[in-house]
Amino acid sequence: MHETPPPAPPEPPAPPAAQRHNPLHGVTLEAMVRALSDYYGWPGLAEQMPVRCFQHEPSVNSSLKFLRKTPWAREKVESLYLFMLREQRRAARE
């Protein structure tokens, strides 16, 4: 009587392809909020994106709590962050 060996465990999925063209890859939400508040200041950030967490007693922690629970606001922050990066690149070329 020959017993067949147990089947090999399935191979783990291949890691995702490098996202070198995705400027948001590896950037945390906290890093985005800090960069935006440094670049625009809290009043400027509230003007760019009028949400309560940027207008009334703004802080990184309160902003992160709100943005993690609110997908539309997070998308706006990501979009504003990309816009800021483009502005910085343009300014560096001049």
C-alpha distances in whole Angstrom, upper triangle without the diagonal:
4,6,10,13,15,18,21,24,27,30,33,36,38,41,44,46,49,52,55,57,57,60,58,55,55,58,58,60,62,63,64,66,68,68,70,72,73,74,76,77,76,79,78,75,76,78,75,73,75,73,73,71,73,77,77,76,74,71,68,66,67,67,63,63,64,63,59,60,62,60,63,65,62,62,66,66,63,66,69,67,66,70,71,68,70,74,73,72,75,77,75,76,80
4,6,9,12,15,18,21,24,26,29,32,34,38,41,43,46,49,51,54,53,56,55,52,51,55,55,57,59,60,61,63,64,65,67,69,70,71,73,74,73,76,75,72,73,75,72,70,72,70,71,68,70,74,74,73,71,68,65,63,65,64,60,60,62,60,56,57,59,57,60,62,59,59,63,63,60,62,65,63,63,66,67,65,67,70,69,68,71,74,72,73,76
4,6,9,12,15,18,20,23,26,29,32,35,38,40,43,46,49,51,51,53,52,48,48,52,51,54,56,56,58,60,61,62,64,66,67,68,69,70,70,73,72,68,70,72,69,67,69,66,67,65,67,70,71,70,67,65,61,59,61,60,57,56,58,56,53,54,56,54,57,59,56,56,60,59,57,59,62,60,59,63,64,62,64,67,66,65,69,71,69,70,74
4,6,9,12,15,17,20,23,26,28,31,34,37,40,42,45,47,47,50,49,45,45,49,49,51,53,53,55,57,58,59,61,63,64,65,67,67,67,70,69,65,67,69,66,64,66,64,65,62,64,68,68,67,65,62,59,57,59,58,54,54,56,54,50,51,53,51,54,56,53,53,57,56,54,56,59,57,56,60,61,59,60,64,63,62,65,67,66,67,70
4,6,9,12,15,17,20,23,26,29,32,34,37,40,42,45,44,47,46,42,42,45,45,48,50,50,52,54,55,56,58,60,61,62,63,64,64,67,66,62,64,66,63,61,63,61,62,60,61,65,65,64,62,59,56,54,56,55,51,51,53,51,48,49,51,49,52,53,50,50,54,54,51,53,56,54,53,57,58,56,58,61,60,59,62,64,63,64,67
4,6,9,12,15,18,21,23,26,29,32,35,37,40,43,42,45,43,40,39,43,43,45,47,47,49,51,52,53,55,57,58,59,61,61,61,64,63,59,61,63,60,58,60,58,58,56,58,61,62,61,58,56,52,51,52,52,48,48,49,48,44,45,47,45,48,50,47,47,51,50,48,50,53,51,51,54,55,53,55,58,58,57,60,62,61,62,65
4,6,9,12,15,17,20,23,26,29,32,34,37,39,39,42,40,37,37,40,40,42,44,45,46,49,50,51,52,54,55,56,58,59,58,61,60,57,58,60,57,55,57,55,56,54,56,59,60,59,56,54,50,49,50,50,46,46,47,45,42,43,45,43,46,47,45,44,48,48,45,47,50,48,48,51,52,50,52,55,55,54,57,59,58,59,62
4,6,9,12,15,17,20,23,26,28,31,34,36,36,39,37,34,34,37,37,40,42,42,43,46,47,48,49,52,52,53,55,56,56,59,58,54,56,58,55,53,55,53,54,52,53,57,58,57,54,51,48,46,48,47,43,44,45,43,40,41,43,41,44,45,42,42,46,45,43,45,48,46,45,49,50,47,49,52,52,51,54,56,54,55,59
4,6,9,12,15,18,21,23,26,29,32,34,33,36,34,31,31,34,34,36,38,39,40,42,44,44,46,48,49,50,52,53,52,55,54,51,52,54,52,49,52,49,51,48,50,53,54,53,50,48,44,43,44,44,40,40,42,40,36,37,39,37,40,42,39,39,42,42,39,42,45,43,42,46,47,44,46,50,49,48,51,53,52,53,56
4,6,9,12,15,18,20,23,26,29,31,30,33,32,28,28,32,32,34,36,37,38,40,42,42,44,46,47,48,49,51,50,53,52,48,50,52,49,47,49,47,48,46,48,51,52,51,48,46,42,41,43,42,38,38,40,37,34,35,37,35,38,39,36,36,40,39,36,39,42,40,39,43,44,42,43,47,46,45,48,51,49,50,54
4,6,8,12,15,17,20,23,26,28,27,30,29,25,26,29,30,32,34,34,35,38,40,40,41,44,45,45,47,48,48,51,50,46,48,50,47,45,48,46,47,45,46,50,51,50,47,44,41,40,42,40,37,37,39,36,33,35,36,34,36,38,35,34,38,37,34,37,40,37,36,40,41,39,41,44,43,42,45,48,46,47,51
4,6,9,12,15,17,20,23,25,24,27,26,22,22,25,26,28,31,31,32,34,36,36,38,40,41,42,43,45,44,47,46,43,44,46,43,42,44,42,43,41,42,46,47,46,43,41,37,36,38,36,33,33,35,32,29,31,33,30,33,34,31,31,35,34,31,33,36,34,33,37,38,36,37,41,40,39,42,44,43,44,48
4,6,9,12,15,17,20,22,21,24,23,20,20,23,24,26,29,29,30,32,34,34,36,38,39,39,41,43,42,45,44,40,42,44,41,39,42,40,41,39,40,44,45,45,41,39,36,35,36,35,31,32,33,30,28,29,30,28,30,32,29,28,32,31,28,30,33,31,30,34,35,33,34,38,37,36,39,42,41,41,45
4,6,9,12,14,17,19,19,22,21,18,18,22,23,26,28,28,29,32,33,33,34,37,38,38,40,41,42,44,43,39,42,43,40,38,41,40,42,39,40,44,45,45,41,39,35,35,37,35,31,33,34,31,28,30,31,28,31,32,29,28,31,31,27,29,32,30,29,32,33,31,32,36,35,34,37,39,38,39,42
4,6,9,11,14,17,16,19,18,14,15,18,20,22,25,24,25,28,29,29,31,34,34,34,36,38,38,41,39,36,38,40,37,35,38,37,39,36,37,40,42,41,38,35,32,32,34,32,28,30,31,28,25,28,29,26,28,29,26,25,28,27,24,26,29,27,25,29,30,27,29,33,32,31,34,36,35,35,39
4,6,8,12,13,13,16,15,12,13,17,18,21,23,23,23,26,28,27,28,31,32,32,34,36,36,39,37,33,36,37,34,33,36,34,36,34,34,38,40,40,36,34,30,30,32,30,27,28,29,26,24,26,26,23,25,27,23,22,25,25,21,23,26,24,22,26,27,25,26,30,29,28,31,33,32,33,36
4,6,9,11,11,14,15,12,13,17,19,22,24,23,23,27,28,27,28,31,32,31,33,35,36,39,36,34,36,37,34,33,36,35,37,35,35,39,41,41,37,35,31,32,34,31,28,30,31,27,26,28,28,25,27,28,24,23,26,25,21,23,26,23,21,25,26,23,24,28,27,26,29,31,30,30,34
4,6,8,9,12,12,9,11,14,17,20,22,21,21,24,25,24,26,29,29,28,31,33,34,36,34,31,34,35,32,31,34,34,36,34,33,37,39,39,35,33,29,30,32,29,27,29,30,26,25,28,28,25,26,27,23,22,24,23,20,21,24,21,19,23,23,20,22,25,24,23,26,28,26,27,31
4,5,5,8,9,7,9,12,15,17,20,18,18,21,23,21,22,26,26,25,27,30,31,33,31,28,31,32,28,28,31,30,33,31,30,34,36,36,32,30,27,28,30,27,24,27,27,23,23,25,25,22,23,23,20,19,21,20,16,17,20,17,15,19,20,17,18,22,21,20,23,25,24,25,28
4,6,7,10,8,10,12,16,18,21,18,18,22,22,20,22,25,25,24,26,29,30,33,30,28,31,31,28,28,31,31,34,32,31,34,37,36,33,31,27,29,31,28,26,28,29,25,25,28,27,24,25,25,22,20,22,21,17,18,20,17,15,18,19,15,16,20,19,17,20,22,21,21,25
4,6,9,9,12,13,17,18,21,19,17,21,22,20,21,25,25,23,25,28,29,31,28,26,29,29,26,26,29,30,32,30,29,33,36,36,32,30,27,29,30,27,25,28,28,24,24,27,26,23,23,23,20,18,20,19,15,15,18,15,12,15,17,14,14,18,17,15,18,21,20,20,23
4,5,6,9,10,13,15,18,16,14,18,19,17,18,22,22,21,23,25,26,28,26,23,26,27,23,23,26,26,29,27,26,30,32,32,29,27,24,25,27,24,22,24,24,20,20,23,22,19,19,20,17,15,16,16,12,12,15,13,10,14,15,12,13,17,17,16,18,21,20,21,24
4,6,8,8,11,13,15,13,11,15,16,14,15,18,19,17,19,22,23,25,23,20,23,24,21,21,24,24,27,25,24,27,30,30,26,24,21,23,25,21,20,23,23,19,20,23,21,19,19,19,15,14,15,14,10,11,13,10,8,11,12,9,11,14,13,13,16,18,17,18,22
4,6,5,8,9,12,10,9,13,14,13,14,17,18,17,19,21,22,24,22,19,22,23,20,19,22,22,24,22,21,25,27,27,23,22,18,20,21,18,16,19,19,16,16,19,18,16,16,16,12,11,13,11,8,10,12,9,8,12,12,10,13,16,15,15,18,20,20,21,24
4,6,8,11,13,12,12,15,16,15,17,20,20,20,22,24,25,27,25,22,25,26,23,22,26,25,27,25,24,28,30,30,26,24,20,21,23,20,18,21,21,18,17,20,20,17,19,18,15,14,16,15,11,13,15,12,12,15,16,14,16,19,18,18,21,23,22,24,27
4,6,10,11,10,11,14,15,14,16,19,19,20,22,23,24,27,25,22,25,27,24,23,26,25,27,24,24,28,29,28,25,22,19,19,22,19,17,19,21,17,16,20,20,18,20,19,16,16,18,15,13,15,17,14,14,17,17,15,18,20,19,19,23,24,23,25,28
4,7,8,6,7,10,11,11,13,15,16,16,18,20,20,23,22,19,21,23,21,20,23,22,24,21,20,24,26,25,21,19,15,17,19,16,14,17,18,15,14,18,18,17,18,17,13,14,15,12,10,13,14,10,11,15,14,12,16,18,17,17,21,22,21,23,26
4,5,5,6,9,10,11,12,14,15,17,18,19,19,22,21,18,20,23,20,19,21,20,21,18,18,22,23,22,19,16,12,13,15,13,10,13,15,12,11,15,16,15,17,15,11,13,15,12,10,14,14,11,13,16,16,15,18,20,19,20,23,24,24,26,29
4,5,5,6,9,10,11,12,14,15,16,17,16,19,18,15,17,19,17,16,18,16,17,14,15,18,20,19,15,13,10,11,12,10,7,10,11,8,9,12,13,12,14,12,8,10,12,9,8,12,12,10,12,15,15,15,18,19,19,21,23,24,24,27,29
4,5,5,6,9,10,11,12,14,15,15,14,18,18,15,17,19,18,16,18,17,17,14,14,18,18,17,14,11,7,8,11,9,7,10,12,10,10,14,15,15,16,14,11,14,14,11,11,15,14,12,15,17,15,16,19,20,19,21,24,24,24,27,29
4,6,5,6,9,10,10,12,14,14,15,18,17,15,17,20,18,17,20,19,20,16,15,19,21,19,16,13,10,12,14,12,10,14,15,13,14,17,17,17,18,16,13,15,15,11,11,14,13,10,13,15,13,13,17,17,16,18,21,21,21,24,26
4,5,5,6,9,10,10,12,13,13,16,15,12,15,17,14,14,17,16,18,15,14,17,19,19,15,13,10,13,14,11,10,14,14,11,13,16,16,15,15,13,10,12,11,8,7,10,9,6,9,12,10,10,14,15,14,16,19,19,20,22,24
4,6,5,6,8,10,10,10,10,13,13,9,12,14,13,12,14,13,14,11,10,14,16,15,11,9,7,10,11,8,8,12,12,10,12,15,14,15,15,12,10,12,11,8,9,12,10,8,12,13,12,13,16,16,16,19,21,21,22,25,26
4,5,5,6,9,10,10,10,14,13,11,14,16,15,15,17,16,17,13,12,15,17,15,12,9,7,10,12,10,10,14,15,13,15,18,18,18,19,16,14,16,15,11,12,15,13,10,14,15,12,13,17,17,15,18,21,20,20,24,25
4,6,5,6,9,9,11,14,13,11,14,16,14,15,17,17,19,16,14,17,19,18,14,13,11,14,16,13,13,17,17,15,17,20,20,19,19,16,14,16,14,11,11,13,11,8,11,12,9,10,13,13,12,14,17,16,17,20,21
4,5,5,6,7,8,11,9,7,11,12,10,11,14,14,16,13,11,14,16,16,13,12,10,14,15,12,13,16,16,14,16,19,18,18,17,14,13,14,12,9,10,11,8,7,10,10,8,10,13,12,12,15,17,16,17,20,21
4,5,5,5,5,9,8,6,9,12,11,12,13,14,14,12,9,12,14,13,10,9,9,12,13,11,12,16,15,14,17,20,19,19,19,15,15,16,14,11,13,14,11,10,14,14,11,13,16,15,14,18,19,18,20,23,23
4,6,5,8,11,10,9,13,14,14,15,17,17,18,16,13,15,17,16,13,12,11,15,16,14,15,19,19,18,20,23,22,23,22,19,18,19,17,14,15,16,13,12,15,14,11,13,16,14,13,16,18,16,17,21,21
4,6,9,11,9,9,12,13,12,14,16,17,19,17,14,16,19,18,15,15,14,18,19,16,17,21,20,19,21,24,23,23,22,18,18,18,16,13,14,15,11,10,12,12,8,10,13,11,10,13,15,13,14,18,18
4,7,7,5,5,9,9,9,11,13,15,16,15,11,13,16,16,13,14,14,18,18,15,17,20,19,18,21,23,22,22,20,17,17,18,15,12,14,14,11,11,13,12,9,12,14,12,12,16,16,15,17,20,20
4,6,5,6,9,10,10,12,13,14,15,13,10,11,13,13,10,11,12,16,16,14,16,19,18,18,21,23,22,23,21,18,18,19,17,14,16,17,13,13,17,15,13,15,18,16,15,19,20,18,20,23,23
4,5,5,6,9,10,10,11,11,11,10,6,7,10,9,7,9,10,13,13,11,14,16,15,15,19,20,19,21,20,16,16,18,16,13,16,17,14,14,18,17,14,18,20,18,18,22,23,21,23,26,26
4,5,5,6,9,10,10,11,11,11,8,7,10,11,9,12,14,17,15,14,17,19,17,18,21,22,21,22,21,17,18,20,17,15,18,18,15,16,19,18,16,19,21,19,19,23,23,22,24,27,27
4,5,5,6,9,10,12,13,13,9,10,13,14,12,14,15,18,17,15,18,20,18,18,21,23,21,21,20,16,17,18,15,13,16,16,12,13,16,14,12,16,17,15,16,20,20,18,21,24,23
4,5,5,6,8,9,11,10,7,8,12,13,10,12,12,15,14,11,14,17,15,14,18,19,17,18,16,13,14,15,11,10,13,13,9,11,14,13,11,15,16,15,16,19,20,19,22,24,24
4,5,5,5,7,8,8,5,5,9,11,9,12,13,16,14,11,15,16,14,14,18,18,16,18,16,12,14,15,12,11,15,15,12,14,17,15,15,18,20,18,20,23,23,23,25,28,28
4,5,6,9,11,12,9,8,12,14,13,15,17,19,17,15,18,20,17,17,21,21,19,20,17,14,16,17,13,13,16,15,12,14,17,15,14,18,19,17,19,22,22,21,24,26,26
4,6,9,12,13,10,11,14,16,14,16,16,19,18,14,17,19,17,15,19,20,17,17,15,12,14,14,10,10,13,11,8,11,13,11,11,15,16,14,16,19,19,19,22,24,24
4,6,9,10,8,9,13,15,13,15,15,17,15,12,14,16,13,12,16,16,14,14,12,9,11,11,8,8,11,11,9,11,14,13,13,16,18,17,19,22,22,22,25,27,27
4,7,9,7,7,10,13,12,15,15,17,15,12,15,16,13,13,17,17,14,15,13,10,13,14,11,11,15,14,12,15,18,16,17,20,21,20,22,25,25,25,28,30,30
4,6,6,6,9,12,10,13,13,15,12,9,12,13,10,10,14,13,11,13,11,8,11,13,11,11,15,15,13,16,19,18,18,21,23,22,24,27,27,28,30,32,33
4,5,5,6,9,8,11,13,13,10,9,12,12,9,11,14,14,12,15,14,11,14,16,14,14,17,18,17,18,22,21,21,24,26,25,26,29,30,30,32,35,35
4,6,6,7,6,8,9,9,6,5,9,9,7,9,12,12,12,14,14,10,12,15,13,12,16,17,16,17,20,20,19,22,25,24,25,28,29,29,31,33,34
4,6,7,5,8,9,11,9,7,11,12,10,11,14,15,14,16,15,11,13,15,13,11,15,16,14,15,18,18,17,20,22,21,22,25,26,25,28,30,31
4,7,6,10,12,14,11,10,14,15,13,14,17,18,16,19,17,14,16,18,16,14,18,19,16,18,21,20,19,23,25,23,24,28,28,27,30,33,32
4,6,9,12,13,10,11,14,14,13,15,18,18,17,20,19,16,18,21,18,17,21,22,20,21,24,24,23,26,28,27,27,31,32,31,33,36,36
4,7,10,11,9,10,13,14,13,15,18,19,19,21,21,18,19,22,20,18,21,23,21,21,25,25,23,26,28,27,27,31,32,31,32,36,36
4,7,9,7,7,10,12,11,13,15,17,16,19,19,15,16,19,17,15,18,20,17,17,21,21,19,22,25,24,24,27,29,28,29,32,33
4,5,5,6,9,10,11,12,14,16,16,19,19,16,15,19,17,15,17,20,18,17,21,21,19,22,25,24,23,27,29,28,29,32,33
4,6,5,6,9,10,10,12,14,15,17,18,14,13,17,16,13,15,18,16,15,19,20,18,19,23,22,22,25,27,26,27,30,31
4,5,5,6,9,10,11,13,14,17,18,15,14,18,18,15,17,20,19,18,21,23,21,23,26,26,25,28,30,30,31,34,35
4,5,5,6,9,10,11,12,15,16,13,13,17,16,14,17,20,18,18,22,23,22,24,27,26,26,29,31,31,32,35,36
4,5,5,6,8,10,10,13,13,10,10,13,13,10,13,16,15,14,18,19,18,20,23,23,23,26,28,28,29,32,33
4,5,5,6,9,10,12,13,11,9,13,13,11,13,16,15,14,18,20,19,20,23,24,24,26,28,28,29,32,34
4,6,5,7,9,11,14,11,11,14,15,13,15,18,18,18,21,23,22,24,27,27,27,30,32,32,33,36,37
4,6,5,6,9,11,8,9,12,13,11,14,17,16,17,20,21,21,23,25,26,27,29,31,31,33,35,36
4,5,5,7,8,6,5,9,10,8,10,13,13,14,16,18,18,20,22,23,24,26,28,29,30,32,34
4,6,7,10,9,7,10,12,11,12,15,16,16,18,20,21,22,24,26,26,28,30,31,32,34,36
4,6,9,9,9,12,13,13,15,17,18,18,21,23,23,25,27,28,29,31,33,34,35,37,39
4,6,6,6,9,10,11,13,14,16,17,19,20,21,23,25,26,27,29,31,32,33,35,37
4,5,5,6,9,10,10,12,14,15,17,18,20,21,23,24,26,27,29,30,32,33,35
4,5,5,6,9,10,11,12,14,16,17,18,20,21,23,24,26,27,29,30,32,34
4,5,5,6,9,10,10,12,14,15,16,18,20,21,22,24,26,27,28,30,32
4,5,5,6,9,10,10,12,14,15,17,19,20,21,23,24,26,27,29,31
4,5,5,6,9,10,11,12,14,15,17,18,20,21,23,24,26,27,29
4,5,5,6,8,10,10,12,14,15,16,18,20,21,22,24,26,27
4,5,5,6,9,10,10,12,14,15,16,18,20,21,22,25,26
4,5,5,6,9,10,11,13,14,15,17,19,20,21,23,25
4,5,5,6,9,10,11,12,14,16,17,18,20,22,23
4,5,5,6,9,10,10,12,14,15,16,18,20,21
4,5,5,6,9,10,11,12,14,15,17,19,20
4,5,5,6,9,10,11,12,14,15,17,19
4,5,5,6,9,10,11,12,14,16,17
4,5,5,6,9,10,11,12,14,16
4,5,5,6,9,10,11,13,15
4,5,5,6,9,10,11,13
4,5,5,6,9,10,11
4,5,5,6,9,10
4,5,5,6,9
4,5,5,7
4,5,5
4,6
4
